[in-house]
Amino acid sequence: FNSESVKQNYKVTVFKTEDNGYGYMISIHKKILIKQHHIPAIQKDLPFCSYEDAKKIAELVKEKLAHKVNPSVSVKELDKLKIKTSCNTQ
């Protein structure tokens, strides 16, 4: 197994949430592994503000899965990727 081929088996899908934000799904061979409606690592249940933010975190989680590391996301990683945790600020 090389991690490049494994990584290509993971499929990232970004979706619109009921609360006008975004979430993401990671699946492999049509089997859903992770369905995330909210920004991970923060205390509130908030959706991602933009498609791009959800995609960035989904790609990070996909990388972690491909490298067989814990796919959880830290606040530090959210900051590093400049993920907005409040949608009403411009």
A tleap script that builds the chain and sets N, CA, C and O, in Angstrom:
source leaprc.protein.ff14SB
mol = sequence {
  NPHE ASN SER GLU SER VAL LYS GLN ASN TYR
  LYS VAL THR VAL PHE LYS THR GLU ASP ASN
  GLY TYR GLY TYR MET ILE SER ILE HIE LYS
  LYS ILE LEU ILE LYS GLN HIE HIE ILE PRO
  ALA ILE GLN LYS ASP LEU PRO PHE CYS SER
  TYR GLU ASP ALA LYS LYS ILE ALA GLU LEU
  VAL LYS GLU LYS LEU ALA HIE LYS VAL ASN
  PRO SER VAL SER VAL LYS GLU LEU ASP LYS
  LEU LYS ILE LYS THR SER CYS ASN THR CGLN
}
set mol.1.N position { 0.831 -1.204 0.000 }
set mol.1.CA position { 0.000 0.000 0.000 }
set mol.1.C position { 0.861 1.247 0.000 }
set mol.1.O position { 1.751 1.382 0.840 }
set mol.2.N position { 0.616 2.149 -0.916 }
set mol.2.CA position { 1.268 3.441 -0.744 }
set mol.2.C position { 0.193 4.458 -0.399 }
set mol.2.O position { -0.945 4.345 -0.854 }
set mol.3.N position { 0.552 5.452 0.403 }
set mol.3.CA position { -0.472 6.348 0.943 }
set mol.3.C position { -1.134 7.200 -0.147 }
set mol.3.O position { -2.259 7.664 0.040 }
set mol.4.N position { -0.453 7.414 -1.286 }
set mol.4.CA position { -1.066 8.172 -2.378 }
set mol.4.C position { -2.286 7.441 -2.923 }
set mol.4.O position { -3.335 8.050 -3.134 }
set mol.5.N position { -2.149 6.135 -3.153 }
set mol.5.CA position { -3.286 5.394 -3.710 }
set mol.5.C position { -4.416 5.291 -2.688 }
set mol.5.O position { -5.592 5.331 -3.046 }
set mol.6.N position { -4.050 5.157 -1.416 }
set mol.6.CA position { -5.071 5.104 -0.360 }
set mol.6.C position { -5.814 6.433 -0.309 }
set mol.6.O position { -7.039 6.467 -0.199 }
set mol.7.N position { -5.058 7.529 -0.390 }
set mol.7.CA position { -5.642 8.860 -0.307 }
set mol.7.C position { -6.680 9.066 -1.418 }
set mol.7.O position { -7.714 9.696 -1.196 }
set mol.8.N position { -6.400 8.536 -2.603 }
set mol.8.CA position { -7.334 8.712 -3.702 }
set mol.8.C position { -8.625 7.932 -3.509 }
set mol.8.O position { -9.629 8.242 -4.150 }
set mol.9.N position { -8.621 6.940 -2.650 }
set mol.9.CA position { -9.843 6.184 -2.379 }
set mol.9.C position { -10.808 6.959 -1.492 }
set mol.9.O position { -12.010 6.695 -1.498 }
set mol.10.N position { -10.281 7.919 -0.725 }
set mol.10.CA position { -11.133 8.729 0.138 }
set mol.10.C position { -11.798 9.803 -0.701 }
set mol.10.O position { -11.146 10.469 -1.505 }
set mol.11.N position { -13.097 9.969 -0.509 }
set mol.11.CA position { -13.835 10.973 -1.265 }
set mol.11.C position { -14.361 12.024 -0.296 }
set mol.11.O position { -15.000 11.701 0.705 }
set mol.12.N position { -14.086 13.277 -0.607 }
set mol.12.CA position { -14.548 14.402 0.205 }
set mol.12.C position { -15.775 15.012 -0.463 }
set mol.12.O position { -15.768 15.287 -1.662 }
set mol.13.N position { -16.819 15.218 0.318 }
set mol.13.CA position { -18.021 15.888 -0.179 }
set mol.13.C position { -18.379 17.000 0.794 }
set mol.13.O position { -18.511 16.766 1.995 }
set mol.14.N position { -18.533 18.208 0.271 }
set mol.14.CA position { -18.956 19.330 1.114 }
set mol.14.C position { -20.444 19.529 0.856 }
set mol.14.O position { -20.892 19.503 -0.291 }
set mol.15.N position { -21.201 19.727 1.920 }
set mol.15.CA position { -22.648 19.904 1.761 }
set mol.15.C position { -23.152 21.103 2.543 }
set mol.15.O position { -22.515 21.558 3.494 }
set mol.16.N position { -24.305 21.606 2.127 }
set mol.16.CA position { -24.964 22.728 2.797 }
set mol.16.C position { -25.734 22.167 3.996 }
set mol.16.O position { -26.398 21.137 3.884 }
set mol.17.N position { -25.641 22.848 5.140 }
set mol.17.CA position { -26.358 22.394 6.331 }
set mol.17.C position { -27.675 23.160 6.458 }
set mol.17.O position { -27.884 24.176 5.796 }
set mol.18.N position { -28.554 22.656 7.317 }
set mol.18.CA position { -29.859 23.303 7.524 }
set mol.18.C position { -29.725 24.724 8.053 }
set mol.18.O position { -30.584 25.570 7.806 }
set mol.19.N position { -28.641 24.981 8.783 }
set mol.19.CA position { -28.473 26.317 9.375 }
set mol.19.C position { -27.630 27.246 8.494 }
set mol.19.O position { -26.877 28.082 8.994 }
set mol.20.N position { -27.772 27.084 7.178 }
set mol.20.CA position { -27.120 27.953 6.196 }
set mol.20.C position { -25.599 27.976 6.245 }
set mol.20.O position { -24.976 28.964 5.856 }
set mol.21.N position { -25.010 26.906 6.717 }
set mol.21.CA position { -23.567 26.806 6.706 }
set mol.21.C position { -23.174 25.610 5.860 }
set mol.21.O position { -23.909 25.195 4.963 }
set mol.22.N position { -22.001 25.059 6.159 }
set mol.22.CA position { -21.501 23.918 5.415 }
set mol.22.C position { -20.955 22.860 6.351 }
set mol.22.O position { -20.529 23.151 7.469 }
set mol.23.N position { -20.974 21.650 5.882 }
set mol.23.CA position { -20.378 20.537 6.590 }
set mol.23.C position { -19.639 19.698 5.561 }
set mol.23.O position { -19.601 20.048 4.382 }
set mol.24.N position { -19.055 18.601 5.999 }
set mol.24.CA position { -18.375 17.737 5.039 }
set mol.24.C position { -18.553 16.274 5.399 }
set mol.24.O position { -18.893 15.909 6.524 }
set mol.25.N position { -18.311 15.469 4.400 }
set mol.25.CA position { -18.399 14.026 4.537 }
set mol.25.C position { -17.148 13.425 3.917 }
set mol.25.O position { -16.669 13.890 2.882 }
set mol.26.N position { -16.631 12.400 4.552 }
set mol.26.CA position { -15.518 11.656 3.960 }
set mol.26.C position { -15.962 10.217 3.850 }
set mol.26.O position { -16.408 9.608 4.823 }
set mol.27.N position { -15.834 9.685 2.651 }
set mol.27.CA position { -16.252 8.306 2.430 }
set mol.27.C position { -15.151 7.551 1.698 }
set mol.27.O position { -14.255 8.147 1.099 }
set mol.28.N position { -15.238 6.245 1.760 }
set mol.28.CA position { -14.315 5.391 1.021 }
set mol.28.C position { -15.142 4.237 0.470 }
set mol.28.O position { -15.892 3.589 1.200 }
set mol.29.N position { -14.995 3.994 -0.802 }
set mol.29.CA position { -15.783 2.958 -1.486 }
set mol.29.C position { -17.265 3.077 -1.161 }
set mol.29.O position { -17.914 2.085 -0.829 }
set mol.30.N position { -17.800 4.287 -1.255 }
set mol.30.CA position { -19.215 4.610 -1.009 }
set mol.30.C position { -19.682 4.382 0.434 }
set mol.30.O position { -20.882 4.415 0.705 }
set mol.31.N position { -18.748 4.151 1.356 }
set mol.31.CA position { -19.091 3.965 2.758 }
set mol.31.C position { -18.689 5.237 3.508 }
set mol.31.O position { -17.528 5.644 3.472 }
set mol.32.N position { -19.658 5.863 4.187 }
set mol.32.CA position { -19.374 7.108 4.906 }
set mol.32.C position { -18.577 6.813 6.176 }
set mol.32.O position { -19.001 6.028 7.024 }
set mol.33.N position { -17.420 7.454 6.287 }
set mol.33.CA position { -16.582 7.297 7.484 }
set mol.33.C position { -16.858 8.425 8.472 }
set mol.33.O position { -16.981 8.202 9.676 }
set mol.34.N position { -16.952 9.635 7.938 }
set mol.34.CA position { -17.130 10.810 8.790 }
set mol.34.C position { -18.162 11.713 8.147 }
set mol.34.O position { -18.080 12.014 6.956 }
set mol.35.N position { -19.134 12.145 8.935 }
set mol.35.CA position { -20.087 13.151 8.471 }
set mol.35.C position { -20.093 14.243 9.527 }
set mol.35.O position { -20.565 14.042 10.646 }
set mol.36.N position { -19.569 15.388 9.161 }
set mol.36.CA position { -19.348 16.468 10.113 }
set mol.36.C position { -20.223 17.663 9.748 }
set mol.36.O position { -19.995 18.322 8.734 }
set mol.37.N position { -21.227 17.936 10.583 }
set mol.37.CA position { -22.129 19.065 10.339 }
set mol.37.C position { -21.609 20.357 10.952 }
set mol.37.O position { -22.048 21.446 10.583 }
set mol.38.N position { -20.674 20.236 11.888 }
set mol.38.CA position { -20.191 21.402 12.632 }
set mol.38.C position { -18.676 21.485 12.608 }
set mol.38.O position { -17.985 20.506 12.324 }
set mol.39.N position { -18.180 22.664 12.910 }
set mol.39.CA position { -16.735 22.866 12.995 }
set mol.39.C position { -16.220 22.046 14.178 }
set mol.39.O position { -16.701 22.212 15.299 }
set mol.40.N position { -15.258 21.173 13.943 }
set mol.40.CA position { -14.721 20.380 15.064 }
set mol.40.C position { -13.837 21.234 15.978 }
set mol.40.O position { -13.369 22.301 15.581 }
set mol.41.N position { -13.619 20.760 17.182 }
set mol.41.CA position { -12.665 21.343 18.143 }
set mol.41.C position { -13.133 22.597 18.881 }
set mol.41.O position { -12.474 23.031 19.825 }
set mol.42.N position { -14.255 23.187 18.470 }
set mol.42.CA position { -14.729 24.361 19.209 }
set mol.42.C position { -15.911 23.946 20.079 }
set mol.42.O position { -16.535 22.911 19.846 }
set mol.43.N position { -16.207 24.761 21.076 }
set mol.43.CA position { -17.227 24.398 22.065 }
set mol.43.C position { -18.652 24.496 21.538 }
set mol.43.O position { -19.545 23.818 22.045 }
set mol.44.N position { -18.873 25.328 20.533 }
set mol.44.CA position { -20.239 25.525 20.028 }
set mol.44.C position { -20.504 24.640 18.818 }
set mol.44.O position { -19.577 24.249 18.108 }
set mol.45.N position { -21.774 24.327 18.587 }
set mol.45.CA position { -22.162 23.580 17.396 }
set mol.45.C position { -22.421 24.547 16.255 }
set mol.45.O position { -23.566 24.906 15.981 }
set mol.46.N position { -21.358 24.964 15.594 }
set mol.46.CA position { -21.493 25.918 14.505 }
set mol.46.C position { -21.090 25.263 13.191 }
set mol.46.O position { -20.115 24.513 13.143 }
set mol.47.N position { -21.836 25.543 12.123 }
set mol.47.CA position { -21.446 25.010 10.820 }
set mol.47.C position { -20.247 25.816 10.298 }
set mol.47.O position { -19.929 26.884 10.822 }
set mol.48.N position { -19.601 25.295 9.277 }
set mol.48.CA position { -18.549 26.068 8.619 }
set mol.48.C position { -19.210 27.231 7.900 }
set mol.48.O position { -20.314 27.089 7.374 }
set mol.49.N position { -18.543 28.385 7.872 }
set mol.49.CA position { -19.110 29.586 7.259 }
set mol.49.C position { -19.076 29.518 5.739 }
set mol.49.O position { -19.938 30.088 5.070 }
set mol.50.N position { -18.091 28.829 5.199 }
set mol.50.CA position { -17.953 28.794 3.744 }
set mol.50.C position { -17.640 27.388 3.258 }
set mol.50.O position { -17.158 26.532 3.999 }
set mol.51.N position { -17.932 27.192 2.000 }
set mol.51.CA position { -17.603 25.941 1.315 }
set mol.51.C position { -16.098 25.682 1.445 }
set mol.51.O position { -15.667 24.563 1.722 }
set mol.52.N position { -15.309 26.747 1.238 }
set mol.52.CA position { -13.843 26.628 1.266 }
set mol.52.C position { -13.334 26.151 2.620 }
set mol.52.O position { -12.453 25.294 2.688 }
set mol.53.N position { -13.893 26.709 3.710 }
set mol.53.CA position { -13.453 26.306 5.050 }
set mol.53.C position { -13.748 24.822 5.296 }
set mol.53.O position { -12.904 24.085 5.807 }
set mol.54.N position { -14.956 24.401 4.923 }
set mol.54.CA position { -15.327 22.997 5.118 }
set mol.54.C position { -14.403 22.099 4.297 }
set mol.54.O position { -13.975 21.044 4.765 }
set mol.55.N position { -14.103 22.517 3.090 }
set mol.55.CA position { -13.233 21.734 2.195 }
set mol.55.C position { -11.821 21.623 2.767 }
set mol.55.O position { -11.222 20.549 2.729 }
set mol.56.N position { -11.281 22.736 3.300 }
set mol.56.CA position { -9.929 22.731 3.872 }
set mol.56.C position { -9.814 21.707 5.004 }
set mol.56.O position { -8.858 20.934 5.055 }
set mol.57.N position { -10.790 21.709 5.905 }
set mol.57.CA position { -10.741 20.785 7.041 }
set mol.57.C position { -10.986 19.354 6.574 }
set mol.57.O position { -10.357 18.421 7.073 }
set mol.58.N position { -11.887 19.180 5.628 }
set mol.58.CA position { -12.134 17.841 5.087 }
set mol.58.C position { -10.861 17.267 4.463 }
set mol.58.O position { -10.560 16.086 4.636 }
set mol.59.N position { -10.121 18.097 3.743 }
set mol.59.CA position { -8.862 17.645 3.124 }
set mol.59.C position { -7.826 17.291 4.190 }
set mol.59.O position { -7.085 16.318 4.047 }
set mol.60.N position { -7.781 18.090 5.260 }
set mol.60.CA position { -6.864 17.804 6.371 }
set mol.60.C position { -7.203 16.448 7.004 }
set mol.60.O position { -6.314 15.636 7.258 }
set mol.61.N position { -8.487 16.215 7.254 }
set mol.61.CA position { -8.929 14.959 7.859 }
set mol.61.C position { -8.649 13.787 6.914 }
set mol.61.O position { -8.254 12.708 7.356 }
set mol.62.N position { -8.853 14.004 5.624 }
set mol.62.CA position { -8.566 12.969 4.624 }
set mol.62.C position { -7.079 12.576 4.665 }
set mol.62.O position { -6.738 11.394 4.628 }
set mol.63.N position { -6.213 13.579 4.741 }
set mol.63.CA position { -4.769 13.334 4.851 }
set mol.63.C position { -4.459 12.474 6.077 }
set mol.63.O position { -3.703 11.505 6.002 }
set mol.64.N position { -5.063 12.853 7.208 }
set mol.64.CA position { -4.822 12.118 8.451 }
set mol.64.C position { -5.282 10.667 8.319 }
set mol.64.O position { -4.578 9.751 8.742 }
set mol.65.N position { -6.455 10.458 7.736 }
set mol.65.CA position { -6.950 9.094 7.544 }
set mol.65.C position { -6.008 8.292 6.645 }
set mol.65.O position { -5.707 7.131 6.921 }
set mol.66.N position { -5.553 8.926 5.575 }
set mol.66.CA position { -4.651 8.250 4.630 }
set mol.66.C position { -3.333 7.862 5.292 }
set mol.66.O position { -2.717 6.860 4.929 }
set mol.67.N position { -2.907 8.665 6.266 }
set mol.67.CA position { -1.652 8.375 6.971 }
set mol.67.C position { -1.883 7.608 8.271 }
set mol.67.O position { -0.971 7.442 9.081 }
set mol.68.N position { -3.106 7.150 8.452 }
set mol.68.CA position { -3.472 6.335 9.619 }
set mol.68.C position { -3.181 7.018 10.955 }
set mol.68.O position { -2.739 6.381 11.911 }
set mol.69.N position { -3.439 8.333 11.001 }
set mol.69.CA position { -3.303 9.048 12.276 }
set mol.69.C position { -4.698 9.480 12.735 }
set mol.69.O position { -5.637 9.520 11.940 }
set mol.70.N position { -4.820 9.797 14.007 }
set mol.70.CA position { -6.093 10.216 14.573 }
set mol.70.C position { -6.651 11.391 13.756 }
set mol.70.O position { -5.985 12.417 13.618 }
set mol.71.N position { -7.868 11.246 13.214 }
set mol.71.CA position { -8.400 12.303 12.343 }
set mol.71.C position { -9.012 13.500 13.062 }
set mol.71.O position { -9.600 14.373 12.423 }
set mol.72.N position { -8.876 13.548 14.401 }
set mol.72.CA position { -9.474 14.697 15.096 }
set mol.72.C position { -8.724 15.983 14.743 }
set mol.72.O position { -7.547 15.954 14.385 }
set mol.73.N position { -9.424 17.098 14.850 }
set mol.73.CA position { -8.895 18.402 14.465 }
set mol.73.C position { -8.750 19.262 15.712 }
set mol.73.O position { -9.632 19.273 16.570 }
set mol.74.N position { -7.642 19.978 15.812 }
set mol.74.CA position { -7.409 20.835 16.983 }
set mol.74.C position { -7.720 22.293 16.664 }
set mol.74.O position { -7.794 22.689 15.501 }
set mol.75.N position { -7.900 23.077 17.713 }
set mol.75.CA position { -8.130 24.512 17.555 }
set mol.75.C position { -6.934 25.142 16.841 }
set mol.75.O position { -7.094 26.039 16.014 }
set mol.76.N position { -5.748 24.666 17.168 }
set mol.76.CA position { -4.521 25.173 16.534 }
set mol.76.C position { -4.568 24.963 15.012 }
set mol.76.O position { -4.172 25.836 14.240 }
set mol.77.N position { -5.060 23.792 14.602 }
set mol.77.CA position { -5.170 23.517 13.163 }
set mol.77.C position { -6.223 24.416 12.509 }
set mol.77.O position { -6.042 24.862 11.376 }
set mol.78.N position { -7.314 24.679 13.218 }
set mol.78.CA position { -8.335 25.598 12.689 }
set mol.78.C position { -7.709 26.976 12.468 }
set mol.78.O position { -7.918 27.602 11.429 }
set mol.79.N position { -6.936 27.444 13.461 }
set mol.79.CA position { -6.272 28.750 13.367 }
set mol.79.C position { -5.284 28.776 12.207 }
set mol.79.O position { -5.252 29.724 11.423 }
set mol.80.N position { -4.490 27.733 12.110 }
set mol.80.CA position { -3.457 27.653 11.072 }
set mol.80.C position { -4.080 27.731 9.673 }
set mol.80.O position { -3.517 28.345 8.767 }
set mol.81.N position { -5.233 27.109 9.512 }
set mol.81.CA position { -5.908 27.125 8.211 }
set mol.81.C position { -6.866 28.317 8.066 }
set mol.81.O position { -7.596 28.429 7.081 }
set mol.82.N position { -6.843 29.207 9.077 }
set mol.82.CA position { -7.674 30.422 9.066 }
set mol.82.C position { -9.158 30.112 8.869 }
set mol.82.O position { -9.836 30.743 8.058 }
set mol.83.N position { -9.647 29.131 9.627 }
set mol.83.CA position { -11.050 28.751 9.560 }
set mol.83.C position { -11.858 29.723 10.415 }
set mol.83.O position { -11.578 29.895 11.602 }
set mol.84.N position { -12.851 30.351 9.816 }
set mol.84.CA position { -13.705 31.275 10.576 }
set mol.84.C position { -14.617 30.473 11.504 }
set mol.84.O position { -15.266 29.518 11.076 }
set mol.85.N position { -14.660 30.869 12.776 }
set mol.85.CA position { -15.527 30.170 13.720 }
set mol.85.C position { -16.729 31.033 14.080 }
set mol.85.O position { -17.527 30.670 14.944 }
set mol.86.N position { -16.851 32.165 13.419 }
set mol.86.CA position { -18.035 33.005 13.589 }
set mol.86.C position { -18.394 33.572 12.219 }
set mol.86.O position { -17.609 34.298 11.609 }
set mol.87.N position { -19.588 33.230 11.746 }
set mol.87.CA position { -19.964 33.573 10.374 }
set mol.87.C position { -20.444 35.005 10.190 }
set mol.87.O position { -20.483 35.507 9.066 }
set mol.88.N position { -20.807 35.665 11.280 }
set mol.88.CA position { -21.358 37.007 11.109 }
set mol.88.C position { -20.296 38.110 11.093 }
set mol.88.O position { -20.637 39.289 10.994 }
set mol.89.N position { -19.021 37.744 11.190 }
set mol.89.CA position { -17.959 38.756 11.104 }
set mol.89.C position { -17.318 38.667 9.732 }
set mol.89.O position { -17.076 37.577 9.213 }
set mol.90.N position { -17.054 39.796 9.166 }
set mol.90.CA position { -16.485 39.836 7.807 }
set mol.90.C position { -14.972 39.909 7.864 }
set mol.90.O position { -14.316 39.951 6.823 }
savepdb mol mol.pdb
quit
